[in-house]
């Protein structure tokens, strides 16, 4: 992200920006906050470094933690508070697009904002999806792709950037018309013998996040029954943290997780990535918006940033 201020920032102010301070008001609002949960390096005794964490309310960084304990010296306390105070006094805030609380971009990001035509990837990786029968309609953020449940999809191909075998996050805004088709939001897999990763809904009225351990076996985590509605906008995110957990979030809140039998790697199925279906069918019924892939396991705070 890029922004311009009409004054020379001092070192403390730049430190605050680099630590992830953000606001919804832009660079000339009245209140400075930092992104809840983000960490910043701080000074400890003996020339060592510690970590301080932005409070859950986003109003300030906490005390410096050195070897798991608070460091009470005045120099550390000054460091823990000065960046927020100085920035507030100078009335400096990044613009709204800095609200995403992580310093890396998605591997793929299909905003689906085009008036018509193909689904363009805004990540910089040029992973364009060739759209079939996908009209654009007003959606959660700008336009989205209306999916008829039987013929609509975007084919992204099988680019190297999406041949993932490690950590991954899939996310999208969805407005579900029907669960009946078990529609795929985004998928790189198929039926028996072609298993791969997917974020989708099931005909049991749940959302599901899946990875494959081999070409014949998926493991998945589903949302709790009754927590994903039809006819309204819902943000879904699935996170794979290798060897630790599969997690599924609804509107930025952890809904369910799988923590047993989670593999250290996932299997990359040699199929094209499709938005709105998997290669052998199961078309999504509803509207899709802001479909993203990350090659990292996002934290809970980072998922909250996507769900805004």
C-alpha positions in Angstrom: 0.0 0.0 0.0 1.2 3.6 -0.7 0.3 6.9 0.8 1.6 10.5 0.8 1.8 13.0 3.8 2.4 16.7 3.3 5.0 16.9 6.0 8.3 15.1 7.0 7.6 12.2 9.3 10.0 11.6 12.2 11.5 8.2 13.1 8.9 7.4 15.7 6.1 8.1 13.3 7.5 5.9 10.7 8.0 3.2 13.3 4.3 3.4 14.1 3.2 3.1 10.5 5.5 0.1 10.0 4.0 -1.6 13.0 0.6 -1.6 11.4 -1.2 1.4 12.8 -4.4 2.0 10.9 -7.7 3.8 10.9 -10.9 3.9 8.9 -10.7 7.7 8.7 -7.8 8.2 6.3 -4.7 10.3 6.8 -6.6 13.4 8.2 -9.1 12.0 10.7 -9.1 12.5 14.4 -8.2 9.1 16.1 -5.2 6.8 15.7 -5.5 3.1 16.4 -3.2 0.1 15.8 -4.4 -3.2 14.4 -5.4 -5.5 17.3 -3.0 -8.3 17.9 -0.2 -7.0 15.7 3.3 -7.2 17.3 6.2 -4.7 17.3 9.8 -5.1 18.4 10.8 -3.2 21.6 14.0 -2.8 23.6 14.9 -4.9 26.6 17.6 -4.7 29.2 21.1 -5.7 28.1 20.5 -4.7 24.5 18.1 -7.5 23.9 14.8 -7.2 22.0 11.3 -8.0 23.1 7.8 -7.8 21.7 4.8 -5.6 22.5 1.3 -6.3 21.2 -1.5 -3.9 20.1 -4.4 -4.1 22.6 -7.7 -5.8 21.6 -9.4 -2.4 21.4 -6.7 -1.1 19.1 -6.0 2.0 21.1 -2.4 1.4 22.2 0.5 -1.1 22.3 1.0 -3.0 25.5 4.1 -3.2 27.7 7.2 -4.7 26.3 7.5 -8.5 26.9 11.1 -9.7 27.6 11.5 -13.5 28.1 7.7 -13.7 28.8 7.7 -10.9 31.4 6.8 -7.2 31.4 9.9 -5.0 31.5 9.2 -2.1 33.8 12.0 0.3 32.9 11.2 3.8 31.9 13.0 3.5 28.6 10.9 0.5 27.6 7.7 2.1 28.7 8.5 5.2 26.7 9.1 3.0 23.6 5.8 1.2 24.3 3.7 4.4 24.3 5.6 7.0 22.3 4.8 5.8 18.8 1.0 6.0 19.4 1.2 9.3 21.3 3.4 11.0 18.8 1.4 9.8 15.8 -1.9 10.9 17.5 -0.4 14.4 18.2 0.6 14.7 14.6 -2.8 13.5 13.4 -1.3 10.9 11.0 -3.2 7.9 9.8 -2.9 5.6 6.8 -5.8 5.6 4.3 -8.6 3.0 4.6 -6.9 0.4 2.4 -4.3 -0.1 5.1 -6.9 -1.7 7.4 -5.9 -5.2 6.3 -3.8 -6.3 9.3 -0.9 -8.1 7.6 2.1 -7.0 5.6 1.7 -9.4 2.6 -0.8 -9.6 -0.2 -2.9 -12.5 -1.5 -1.5 -15.1 -3.9 -4.7 -14.5 -5.9 -7.5 -11.9 -5.5 -10.5 -11.9 -7.8 -12.6 -8.9 -6.8 -15.1 -9.6 -9.6 -15.7 -5.9 -10.0 -15.6 -6.0 -13.8 -18.7 -4.9 -15.6 -18.5 -8.1 -17.6 -16.0 -10.5 -19.1 -13.2 -12.4 -17.4 -12.3 -12.4 -13.7 -9.2 -10.3 -13.3 -6.6 -11.1 -10.6 -5.5 -7.9 -8.7 -2.7 -9.7 -6.7 -0.1 -8.9 -9.3 0.3 -12.6 -10.3 -2.0 -12.2 -13.4 -4.1 -15.3 -12.6 -7.1 -14.3 -14.8 -10.1 -16.5 -14.7 -12.0 -17.2 -18.0 -15.7 -16.7 -17.2 -18.5 -18.7 -18.6 -22.1 -17.4 -18.2 -21.2 -15.2 -15.3 -23.0 -11.9 -15.3 -22.0 -9.1 -12.8 -24.4 -7.8 -10.3 -24.2 -5.4 -7.3 -22.4 -7.3 -4.5 -20.8 -6.8 -1.0 -18.0 -4.6 -2.4 -18.7 -3.2 -5.8 -19.8 -5.9 -8.3 -19.8 -9.7 -7.9 -20.4 -12.7 -10.1 -23.9 -14.1 -10.2 -23.8 -17.9 -10.4 -26.9 -19.7 -11.7 -26.1 -23.1 -10.0 -25.7 -25.0 -13.3 -23.5 -23.2 -15.9 -21.6 -20.3 -14.3 -17.9 -20.6 -13.5 -14.4 -19.0 -14.0 -11.5 -21.3 -15.0 -8.2 -20.0 -13.8 -6.0 -22.8 -15.2 -3.3 -24.6 -13.2 -0.7 -22.0 -12.5 2.4 -22.7 -10.4 1.3 -20.1 -7.8 -1.8 -22.1 -7.0 -0.1 -25.6 -6.8 -0.1 -25.4 -3.0 1.3 -28.1 -0.8 1.7 -26.1 2.4 -0.2 -23.5 4.4 -3.2 -21.9 2.7 -6.2 -19.6 3.3 -9.2 -19.4 1.1 -11.8 -16.7 1.5 -14.8 -15.1 -0.2 -17.9 -13.0 0.4 -20.9 -15.2 -0.6 -24.7 -14.6 -0.9 -26.1 -18.1 -1.1 -29.3 -18.8 -3.0 -29.4 -22.5 -2.4 -27.3 -25.2 -0.8 -28.8 -27.9 -3.0 -26.1 -28.0 -5.6 -23.2 -28.3 -3.0 -21.6 -25.5 -4.9 -17.9 -24.8 -4.9 -16.9 -21.2 -4.2 -13.3 -22.0 -5.3 -11.8 -25.4 -5.9 -8.8 -27.3 -7.2 -10.2 -30.7 -7.1 -13.0 -33.1 -8.3 -14.8 -36.2 -7.4 -13.4 -39.6 -6.3 -9.8 -40.1 -7.5 -9.4 -36.3 -8.1 -9.5 -34.9 -4.6 -8.0 -31.4 -3.9 -8.6 -28.2 -1.9 -11.9 -26.4 -1.8 -14.0 -23.8 -0.1 -17.7 -24.7 -0.7 -21.2 -25.3 0.6 -22.7 -28.7 1.0 -26.3 -29.8 0.5 -26.6 -30.3 4.2 -26.7 -26.5 4.6 -23.2 -26.0 5.9 -20.1 -24.4 4.5 -17.0 -26.6 4.2 -13.2 -26.2 3.8 -11.2 -29.1 2.4 -7.7 -30.2 1.6 -6.5 -33.5 0.2 -4.0 -35.8 1.7 -3.7 -37.8 -1.6 -5.7 -38.1 -4.8 -8.3 -40.2 -3.1 -8.9 -38.6 0.3 -10.1 -35.2 1.5 -10.1 -34.0 5.1 -12.5 -31.2 5.9 -13.9 -28.9 8.5 -17.6 -27.8 8.2 -19.5 -25.0 9.8 -21.8 -25.7 12.7 -25.3 -26.5 11.4 -27.6 -23.4 11.1 -24.8 -20.8 11.2 -24.6 -20.0 7.5 -27.8 -18.3 6.1 -29.1 -18.0 2.6 -30.1 -14.7 1.0 -27.6 -12.4 2.8 -23.9 -11.6 2.6 -21.6 -13.8 4.6 -17.9 -13.9 4.7 -16.3 -17.4 4.7 -12.6 -18.2 5.3 -10.9 -21.6 5.5 -7.4 -21.8 7.0 -4.9 -24.7 6.8 -2.1 -24.5 9.3 0.1 -27.6 8.4 0.2 -30.2 11.2 -1.9 -28.1 13.5 -5.4 -27.3 12.3 -8.0 -26.7 9.7 -10.2 -23.8 10.6 -13.4 -22.3 9.2 -14.5 -18.7 9.9 -17.9 -17.1 9.4 -18.0 -13.3 9.3 -14.5 -13.1 10.8 -15.4 -15.4 13.8 -14.0 -18.9 14.2 -16.9 -21.2 13.7 -15.3 -24.7 13.8 -11.8 -26.3 13.7 -10.2 -29.7 13.2 -7.1 -30.3 15.2 -6.5 -34.1 14.9 -5.1 -35.9 11.9 -4.1 -32.7 10.2 -1.3 -33.5 7.8 2.0 -31.6 7.6 1.5 -31.1 3.8 -1.4 -31.2 1.4 -1.7 -32.9 -1.9 -1.7 -30.8 -5.1 -4.3 -32.2 -7.5 -3.3 -31.6 -11.2 -6.6 -29.9 -12.1 -7.5 -26.4 -13.0 -8.6 -24.0 -10.3 -12.3 -23.0 -10.8 -14.3 -20.3 -9.2 -18.0 -21.2 -8.9 -17.7 -24.9 -9.4 -15.2 -27.9 -9.4 -14.1 -29.3 -12.7 -16.7 -32.1 -12.7 -19.7 -29.9 -11.7 -21.2 -28.9 -8.3 -22.0 -25.4 -9.4 -22.5 -22.6 -6.9 -25.9 -21.0 -6.6 -25.8 -17.3 -5.5 -23.4 -14.4 -5.8 -19.6 -14.5 -5.2 -17.4 -11.5 -4.4 -13.8 -10.9 -3.3 -12.5 -14.4 -3.8 -9.0 -14.8 -2.4 -6.2 -17.3 -2.0 -3.3 -16.9 0.4 -0.3 -19.2 0.5 -0.1 -18.6 4.3 -2.3 -19.6 7.3 -3.9 -16.3 8.3 -4.3 -15.6 12.0 -7.7 -14.9 13.6 -7.0 -11.1 13.5 -6.1 -11.2 9.9 -9.3 -13.0 9.0 -11.2 -10.3 10.9 -9.5 -7.8 8.5 -10.8 -9.7 5.4 -14.4 -9.8 6.8 -14.8 -6.0 7.0 
